[in-house]
Structure formats: structure tokens, C-alpha cells
Amino acid sequence: MTPFTTLTSIAVPLLRDNVDTDTIIPSREMRSTGRTGLADGLFAPWRYIDAEARTPDPDFTLNQPAAIGAAILLGGANFGCGSSREHAVWALREYGIRCIVAESFAPIFRANCIRNGLLPIELGGDAIRAMQWHDVNVDLAAGQLRDGTVIHTFTIEPEPREMLLEGLDAIDLTLKQLPAIDTWTQTDRIARPWVYLDRPEKIA
Amino acid sequence: MAAMPGARRPLAKSRMTIALPRTLVDKIWDAHYVADTASGAALIAIDRVFLHERTGASALKSMATAGRPVRDPARVFAVMDHIVDTRPGRGDTTTMQGGSAFITETRSAAHDAGITLFDVTDRDQGITHVISPELGIVLPGLTLVAPDSHTCTQGALGALAWGIGSSEAEHAMATGVLRMARPKTMRVTFDGRLSPGVTAKDMALALIAQYGSGGGAGHVVEFTGSAVRALRIEARMTLCNMATEFAAMTGIIAPDEETYSWLAGRRYAPEIFEGPYWASLITDEGATFDREIMIDASTLAPMVTWGTSPEQAIPIDGTVPQGPARAHDYIGLDAGARIEGTPIDAAFIGSCTNSRLSDLRRAAALLRGKHISPAIRTALVVPGSSSVKRAAEAEGLDKVFIAAGFQWRESGCSLCFYAGGEGFTPGSRTISSTNRNFEGRQGPGIRTHIASPETVAASALAGAIADPRKIAG
């Protein structure tokens, strides 16, 4: 995973509440079992006048000339609600978005962001509205977001912060604790035998 | 036959400890705690993983590429539900362009990984959150995850069951644990008796309408109170199903005698639930939650959504309030309009929210001997599982639906969402027993009104959004 340290980008506003993952990447745009080839379908219902013909809607925020190459997206409340599809985050990443600043995030979407090097920052609505179309600087280690002369501090739990800063692979990290997991499982097999379905009596 | 564990005896004074009262969620969390991580999160053991063909092949293929085996394949399950066709005589072909690859690749990845697959033509095929309880794969006190947001449905059986992304699914399969921070807890108490014609679906919509789509943000919500206790198991699943529409991590209902009787002897469940462990799966008196919400169930009416978020729901005899301009524009209803009587073009009964036998029975009771309005261009019933379909057919419900003008389908997620291929007529206004009324969720430009199966049936008869309480069943 690509580490996230600092980032400077124009902050593109998408200031709607309840932006859902069906809109971020519609089911019909998820055309293979892979994790790539999704950027073209990002926000398809809003980004295109005709999604099939890929005719851009000039009014949509990401189609503004100033938004070209943007890596920071601004959102409202409950951003990323709906389906758990990680394709929403893969599509955003492939498009070039590295950070979303929103009033709040849906929990599965937020966890998916962290697993894919996309920094979710929660800030108040006034601060978010004030920074639209500004060049904004994000410093994850410092927990600061600089909008011109205004500095906002943000917090993120220690574990996601470290994963993002170091670009760590969660599975590799956890596998280092495999002995503890094995010990726990051996004890649990005795305490809760019904959980384990490979028991001989369960095999017909 | 299920036996409830013995009544709890008062503790002798000498055995009294100063253990703090705990919530059910605390107890499940503590029972699954393996270790801390270096940065202060916890490794939490995951008892069951469930995959479907929309995201399953992707997760399994990624693991295979990384050379990571599934740690305990006996506890990982997969099913074809999302993209699979629901028209009679189906196979691997789907109307979605490229859809077959999801099915064939999931099949081969499941085979290679050695996990249990309920394939397209399997007797036990069905929607993940319908078949997992049917087969006793989910049990009280277990942790279960699936790369599907509606995994919260399964909390109705007293498990901590929640939706995750594909990467987290890989993590759970490769390591047997997830890295987590302890979730906040919320208790939602529904007391009082539901009026006739008011259902678990209406309870969920009323909660979300009152407290917002973000109202449960990140919490595990325990549903309790006399109105929740009075719900049968299938209705409890409907209530928990909508927890994700409340931005909750999940919903849960403490298991009771009904839960244990319902589960006992199912294929992957114990024959009998006996002993102190099962009795302990309740929230202790005096346990505290981070948040509490109380709702008087006796005041609730059938609910229907007017807009593009589940929070935009109103009683069926209500009027559309002023909401975001975008929602009014998309749905084509102005503030002040009466929702009842709004003409509709399509009706859908199905999805992990409302596709179980009891849902189909209640809808069929209203439709029996009647025919839907000629204004309805598409009317579908999609049973939640192949076993629900067989049970419904054994009761003749299929004939009731077909005689009323509904299509009777094979089981799957179907038009709860639009994957391409089969869809409603462009521009349709649908009444739907599903969970999401997002813009475009059921197809480009489709305007969705979410309601109970009863309200869908009544509306299909009227050709307009209708109050099921006014129809003689």
C-alpha cells in the first residue's frame, strides 16, 4: 500500500449528504472481478449526461477545469453510505483521489479507505465549505490540514494513522501475531466446540 | 427439540463478584478478544465468513495471488445471489454483460480454496442473509462477517454480524481475526404493541426517519423492548437488516427461547442449546450503552419513502416534507404532496429485507383472488432462497402471485439493485420491499419507494401508493 504522508491539492467540493457507493461506482460499472478499470465508471450517474456514451456533464464538480488532477474531495455527512463494495474506494484511488474531507463517513467505506491508502478526514461543515476550490495541504503525521492561513487539526485513531503513514499491509502485520491467534484458537475449540465445523461428528 | 438453559439461580453471597454488568455486545467482544495490536487496536476472532459472487471471487483471487491460503475453509461459505439470473431455467448466463464471469470465477476460486459453495442450482442457494440463518451457519454469540453491508441482518439471531470490504474479508480468511477498535453501543427500545398492518420494516424506517441515515454512526445497535420481543425471527431479521441504512456498524437482538427453538437442529447448528453459555447471551441489567433511543411502537404507521435516502420516509397517510431540492427533483414529488395515491409503474417483493416465507404469506393474503392494476408494467416476486421458494409453492403462494399478475422468480438479489441487463422500464416509479431508494439504485432514472411487502401488494393492486390497512385481505 502506498504510504500517505503529506498531500497538497485543490479541494474539489461534492457537498452533498449521504453520497452512496452505488453512485460512486454503480454495480453495472463493476465489470470484472479485478480491482482495476474502475476510474472510468467513478460517479458515472453524475459525471456523465449519458453514462453509456460517456458524455461528460459539464456541471459536475469533477468535470470543472480546475478539478483536473485533484487528489482531495470534499463531502457532506455520511459519505460512502450503502453497499460495502470496496470498488468505490478502488475507483476513487484509480481516479487519483487520496484524501476525502467530510462531515462524517459510513463505517464500512471509511475502513475500506484506510485499507487502500485513502485518508478519510472528518471536519465540521463550515470548515469544509470554506476550503472548496482552495489549494489545501494535508499533513497526516502532524494531524493538520492547512487551508491558506487557517490550520485545522484532525484526529484519526492510532492504528489507521500508522497503517496509512507507513503504507502497511494489515494481513502481514497480523500474521506476525499468528502464535497468539493459534493459542487462542486451541483454547476456544474446547470452550466453544460448536464453532468449529471440521469436527469429525459434523462430517456426514 | 430445543431446551432453554435452566433459569438463572441467584448467586450465593460467597460467589458474588464485583464484575460490572455488561451488554451483549461487550460479552461477544470479550469472548472473541485474542490480543492487542502494537498500536492499541484489538485482534478479534471471526467465527464465520460468508462470500457472494459479486465480491467473493475478487477476494479469493487476490488471496491466491498473494499466496495466502484460507486458514479454516470449513468456516467459510459462498453463495451465488447478486448477479445470478432469477428467471426460470437459469444457469450461469446472466443478462448483465460480463456477469457470467463473476459466477464462474467465484465457483473456481471457491473450489480451489476448499470453502463450501451454494451454487446456482443448489437446493440451498439463496440470498446470503436468508440462507445463513436457514442453515444455522449464523448462531447466537458468534462473530460473522461478509463483504456485504446487509450482513447486519444476521444480528437478529444474536450474533455480532457485520459488513466489511473485500480487503477485510481477505484479512479474516487469511488470519481468522480482524483488527478492530471496540465499537460504541446504542440501545434502541421499541415498547408497546404494533398496530395491525404495521411491521418490522415500518419500525426500521420510522427509526431512520426520526434520527437520520447517519443516526447510528459506527455504533452497534441492540434492538430491544416489548415490540422487538414480540417479533418473530423473520421479522427481527427485517429490523436488523436496516441497521446499515442507519450508518450503524450492525444491529443485534438478544437471543431468546424463540431464537433457540428456531435454530435448533439446522444443518450447521447444535441439536440442542443447553447450558449456561447460551443463557449468558443477554445484556445484563444495569449495563450502560453509549446512547439510548426509545420509541413507542404503538404510535407507528406503515411507512413509505418519498425521496432518495431511507431517512426520507413518512407515514403512508402523510405529506411530503421539504427536503433537499435534489431529492425532490429526482423523485418528482413536491413538498406538500400526499404520498398515498402517487401513481406507480412497478412493484417488487424481494431482497434480504423482505423475501422470507412470512413476508410472502402476508403479501399473498392481500393479493388472493385479486389482480394488480393495469397501470403496473412490471411486478416481481423474488423469494429470498430456493428453500423459501419451495415452501411457498407447497402452500400455493406462487399461484396466488401469478394469478394476481406478478412474475414468480428463482431466488436471488434481483432488482433490489441494477447490475445491468434486466431492469424496470426506464423512468419507472417502483414500490419496493427493499432497503435502498438511492438515485439509480434500481436502474438509471428509476424512482424507488421503499415499503413493507403489505404496502407493495396494496399499491400494486391500486396502481398507486396505497395503505395496506384499507385493503380487505
Interface residues (C-beta under 8 A of the other chain):
Chain A: R16 D17 N18 D20 D22 T23 P26 S27 R28 M30 R31 S32 T33 G34 R35 P45 A51 A77 N78 C81 G82 S83 S84 R85 E86 V89 S104 A106 P107 I108 A111 N112 R115 N116 E157 P158 E159 R161 E162 A170 I171 L173 T174 L175 Q177 L178 A180 I181 W184 T185 D188 R192 W194 V195 Y196 L197 D198 K202
Chain B: A31 V34 A35 T37 A38 S39 G40 A41 L43 A45 D47 R54 T55 A57 S58 K61 S62 A66 R68 D72 A74 R75 M96 Q97 G98 A101 F102 E105 T106 L139 G141 L142 P147 D148 S149 G163 I164 G165 S166 S167 E168 E170 H171 A174 T175 G176 V177 R179 A181 S213 G214 A217 G218 T244 E245 A247 A248 M249 Y268 A269 P270 Y277 S309 E311 P324 R326 F417 Y418 A419 G420 R436 F438 E439 G440 R441 P444
